[in-house]
Amino acid sequence: MTRAIFGTTMAFHIIFATLGVGLPLMILLVELLFWRTRDRDYEMMAKRWTKAQAILLGVAIPSGTIAGVQLSLLWPGFMEIVGRVISLPFQIEIFAFFVEALFMSIYVYAAHRLSRNMRLLSLFMVLLGATASAILITNVHAFEGTPTGFRMVDGQIVDVDPWKAFFNPSFIVTAGHVTVSAYMTGAFIVAGVAAWKMLRAQKGSRVYLYHQKALLAGLIVGGTFSLLTALNGHESAQLLHKYQPEKLAAAEGLFETQAYAPLAIGGFTDPETKEVKYAIEIPWALSFLAANRFDEVVVGLDDFPQELWPPLYVHTLFNGMVIIGSLLIFVGFIGFAWKKLLKRSQFPRWVLWVFVASGPLALLGIEFGWIFACTGRQPWVVYRVMKTVDAATKAAGISTLFWIFLSVYVFFAIVTLLVFRSYFGRHPLELDPPEQPKVDGGTA
């Protein structure tokens, strides 16, 4: 039940945390496009998306605070290791969030008074702070999978090196993955909303063309970062092969240790028959994924005691994440090919519906990836150092807390939707204001 409570919290918070990283990149991009082209549509996008970012940040802060409190109350054993070994990311993250919030306030309330360079600097600092926050918090998760910087002797933590723990073997790859996947998700959310607006607008109208610009920006950025996410995922698989072999074996439903191991796509892992039923197998592909060579020996689940196996349904989570990522690469290519290669001025409705689906699919991929990353490490909370059952609180009444927090998140979700509807309903898109703003091209 402790895992259920914290997992629900993170499933909710990660939506706002991911968009809080991805959306600032899109705002900075359209701000740059405005200053380059002097097209006021891009300035309007920056203003409106910034309001959306402020609303999302207003939800991310309390949900993130709840997650922090739950770490202390629900996971006392884990927090003992965090406090003594890997507290640096949490401490530095406070300053990263301060930078994000400070420059977000400057841009929101004073953008029209700032010079070009100061506006761009403010947005860059928002992006830097948000990205750094995500990387630093996720670094604790990386440490859980590849713990370094200390030793356990007779149950005691000794020889602590906090910087070695900080720069654990998974740090670079995990930091890259959380960054590019967040940028990808933010871009596809923009593309999805823009496509929805285009479906509701008259083809070729001023509003249609405005949202088409936003759509193309989202597709180009989303497609680029979806490809980078896939490349980074390849590196992540190699890390699992080296440091968490049972997690990779569970992800692919591989029971027998073997060279030339096949990659299983789809299907369901059956522990009785020790096979992935209804899967499509690609010969030798898992060995290549693990080490860039077809004859690489990949360790199977049978080499580990069954009580140390991760839950076998992580194969489904892993496949869901990979399939969604592959679809998003294809979606980005469709947008590029339709406009740049085929030279079409408008998208057919069925293509727009595909773009609409890209936003929710990107968020679903993030959820699958996060659950896979945490569940695939089980039964360990710190890999081969501390089991989850030993890290969790032994307090009674935890099940009641689950329903309380679930109600809180449902309330947050409803309020967020109502705030979005209310604000943007009272501030409709105005593409032709009576006065053009004065463009200040000076430097800071």
N, C-alpha and C positions, 0 to 999 in steps of 0.2 A: 504493500500500500504506500510505503514511503516513496518508492520509485514512481508509482502512479501519480502521486501528488506533484513531485518535482518534474516528472515528464510532461504533465499537463501544463504546468507553468512555462516550461521551456517551449513547448509546442505553440503556445500563444505568443510568448515574448519574441520568439525567433522571427515571426512574421514582421513585427515592427522594427526589430533590430536589423534585419536584412534590408528592408526598404529604407531604413535610416542611413544605410551605407550606400545603397545603389542609387537612390533618388538624387543625392547631392552631385553625383557625377553627371547625371543628365541635366541638372540645373546649370552646372558649370559649362557644359557643352553648349547649351542653347545661348547662354550669356556670351560665350566666345563667338558663336555664330552671329549674334546680334551686332557685336562690335566690328565684326569683319564685313558683314553684308549690309548693316544698317536696316535690316528688315525687322520692323516692329513686331511682327508675329513672334519672333524668337524672344524678344523682350517680354511680351505678354506671357509666353510659356514659362519663362523664368519666374515671373511674379506669381503666377497661379500655382506652379509646382512648389514654390517655396511655402505657400500657405498650406499645401498638403503636407509638406515635410514638417511644418510646425505642429500640425495636428497629430501626425504619427509620433513625433518626438514626445508630445504630451502624454501619449499612452505608453510609449516605450519606457519612460522614466519610472512610473509606478510599478509596471510589470517587472522591470529589471530589479527594482528595489525589493519586491516580493521574492524574486529568485535569490537575491543575496541573503535575505533573512532566512529563507528556507535552507540554504546551505548550512548555516550555523545551527539551526534548530533540528533539522532532520538528519544531518550527516556529521555528527560530532567527531567520529573517528577519522573521517576523511579530512575534516577541517584542521585536525591536529597536524596532519602531514602538510597541508597547505600552509598553515601558520608558520611552520618551522622550516619548510623547504621551498615552496613555490608561491610565496606571497608577493613577490616582486611584480608580476603582471597586474594583480589587483591594485597595488599601490600606484603604479604608473598609469593605470587606466583612469584613475581619478583626474589626473592632469589632462589626459586626452579628452575626456568628456568635458572638462572645463573649457578647453580650446574650442571644441565643437559648439557648445552652448553660447560662449561669448561671441564668436564671430557669426553665429546664426542670428543672434539678437542684433548685431550691428547691421547685417544685411537686410533683415526684415524691416527694421525701423528706420534705417538711414540710407538705403541704397540710392534713392533719388538725390541725396545730397553728396554722394561720394563720387570721386573721379573714377574713370574707367579702371585704372590699375588697382585702386582700393576695392572696388566692387569685385574684381576678379580675385584679388588676394583674399578677401573675406570668404568667398565661396570655396577657394582652394583650402583654406584653413578649416572650414566646416567639413569638407571631404577628408582632409588629413586626420582631423580629430575623430570623425566617425569610423574611418577605416582602422585607425590605430586602436580604438576601443574594441572593435570586433576582433582584431588580431590578438590583442592582449588577453581578452577573456577566453578566446578559443585556445590560446597557448596552454591554459590550465588543462583543457581537454587533451591537448597533444601530450602533455606530461603524463596524464593518466595512462596513455597507451604506451609511452616509451619513457618510463621514469628514470631519471638520472640525477646526479648531484647529491646523493646521500646513500647510506647503507643502513639496513636493519640488522641489529645485533641483539639477540635475546629480547626481541620486541621493542628495543629502544632505537631511536633515530640518531645516527652518529655520522660524523664526517660530512657535514652539510656544506654544499657549495651552491648557493642560490643562483649564481650566474650560469653554472653548468646545468642546473635544473631548468633555468629559463631557456637556454639554447639547447634543449633536448633534441634528439635525432629527428623528431617529427615537426619541429618548429617551422622550418622554412616551407615545407610542402603544405602543412596545415594552414599557415598564414596565407600562402598563395591561393589555396583552395577556397577559403572563406571569403577572400577578397574578390576573386574573379567570379565566383558564383553569386555573390551579392550584387556586383555590378551587372551581371547578366540578368538577374531577377528584376532589379529596378528598371532596366531598359525594357524588358518584355511587359512589365506592368504598364509602363508608359505606352508601349505599342498596343497593348490590349485595350486600354481605355480609349486611345485615339481611334482604333478601328471601330469600337462600339459607337463612338460619336459620329464617325463617318457613315455607319449604317443608318443612323437617325437623321442625317443631313441630306439635302438635295445634292445629287451628283454635280460637280463643277461649281457649286456655290462657294462663296467666300469662306463660310464656316468649314465646308468640306476640304477646301485647299489648306486651310489653317491646320486642321487635324491631320491631313496627309503629310505635312511637314513633320509634325510630331511623330507620326507613325514611322516614317522613314528613318528619323533619328534613332528611335527605339529599336528598329529592326537591325540597323547597321551596328549599333553598339551591342545589342543583345546577341546577334549572330557571331560577332567577333569574340565576345567573352564566353559564349557557349562552347566555341571551339577551344579556347584556352582552358576552360573548365575540364573538357575531355582530356586534353593533354596532361593537365595537372592530375586528373584522376588516374591516369596511367602511372604516374610517379607514386601516387598514394598506394596503388596496388602493389608496387614493388616494395614499399615500406612495410606493408602487411606481410608480404612474403618473407622479409628479413626479420621483422621484430614480433609479429603476431600471426604466425602461420595458421593457427586454428581458426582465426577470424576469416582469413582468406579462404580456407577450406570450407567453412560454413557458408560463406557468401556464394560459393560455386557448387556447393553440395558434393564436394570431393571427399570420399571416404578412404580410398586407397592411395598411398604414396606412390607417385609414378613420374617418370619422365614423359615428355610428349603429352602432357595432360590436356584434355579437351576443355573448352569453355562451354558451359551450359547456359543457354538463353531460354528464359521462360520456365514453365513447369513448377513442380512442387517437390520439395525434398522429403523422401520417405525413409525414416530411420530404420524401419523393419527390413526393407529390401536393400537399403543403402544405395539408393539411386535417386536421380531427379526425374520424376515421371513427367512425361509429355514435353520434355525439354528438347530444344534444337541444339545439338552439339556441334561445335566447330573444332575439328581435330587440331591438337597441338597449340591452340590459341591461348590457353591458360598459362602454359609454360612460357610462351612468348610475352604475355602480359606481365608475368612475374619477374622476368629477368632478361627480356629482349633476345631470347634464344629458345629454339624449339625443343632442345633436349634437356632443358632445366628440370630438375627433380622438384616437384611440388609436394609438400607434406600434406597427407590426408588426415581426416579426423580420427581414423583408427589408431593413429600413433599417440593419441592423448586419452586419458581416462574420460569416460563418458560424462562424469559429473563436472568436467571442465570444458565441455562443449558449449559454445554459444547456442542460443535458441536457433533452431534450424530454419525458422521462418525468415531469418535475415536474408536468405537467398531471394525471397520475393521482394524485400525492401531494396536490396542491391540491384535487382533487375529493374524495378520500377524507376529507381534513380537513373540508371544507365539509359533505359529506353526513353525517358522524358528528355534527358540531355541530348540524345541523338535526334529526337524529334525537333528540338529547339534549334539545333544546328541546321536542320532541313528548312525550318520556318524562316530563319534568317536568310538562307540562300534563296528561298522563293521570293522574298521581298526585294533582294538585290537583283535577281535575274529578271523579275517582272519589269522593274523600272529602268535598269541600266543596260540589260542585254536585249530584252524584247522592246524596250522603248515605249511601253504602254503608259498612258497618262492616268488611267484609273484602274482600280482593282475590281474584279467581279465580286459579288456578294459572298460567294462561298469561300473565296480567299480571305475576305475580311473576317468571316467567322472563324477561320483558322487562326488569324492573328488575335482575335478576341480570346480564344482559348489559350494562347501562349502565356498570358499573364498568370491565370490560375495554375496552369501546368508547371510553370517555373516555381511557384510557391509550393506546390505539391512535391516537386523534386527536392526542394530544400528540406521539407519535412521528412521525406523518405531518407535523405542522406543523413540528417541529424539523428534520427531514430536508429538507423543502421550503425552509425558510428558509436553510439552509446550502448546499444543492445548487443552489438557484435563483440564488445569487450567483456561481456558477462562470462563468468560470475565474478569478475574482478572490478573493483572500483579504481584501484591502482594496479595495473597489470602485474601479476605474479608477486605483489607485495601485500595488498590488502583486499579481502573479498568484500563484496557489496554488503553481505549480511553482517559483517563485522563493523562496517562503517556507519550503518544506519542507526537511528535512535531506537531505544527500547521502550519509549514512552507509550502509554496507552491512549486510546481515543483518536488514533491517526485517521481512521476511516471517516470520522465526522469532518475532519479538516478537509478531506478530499472534496466533499460535496460543497463545503463553504467556499473553497477556492474556485471550484468549477463554476459556482454561481457568480462569483466576482468576475471571472473572465467572460462569461456570457453577458453580464451587465456592461463590462468595458466594450465588448464587441458591438453591442446595440447602440451604446452612447456614441462610439466612434462613427458608426454609419449615420446616425442622426446628425452629428456635428458636420460631417462632410456634406450631407444633403442640405442642411440648413445654410451653411456658409456659401457653398457654391450656388445654391438656389437664390440667395439674396445678392450674390455677386456674379451675375451671368457674364458670359464672354462678350466683351465689347471690343470689336476689331477696328472700329473707326471712331475714336474719340474726337471731340471737336477741336482739340488743340494737340499738336504734336509736341512731345517733350523735347526740351533742349538737350542736344547731345554734347556732353562735355568730354572732349577727347584728351584732356590734360592728363598729366601724370601725378602720382601721389607725391 
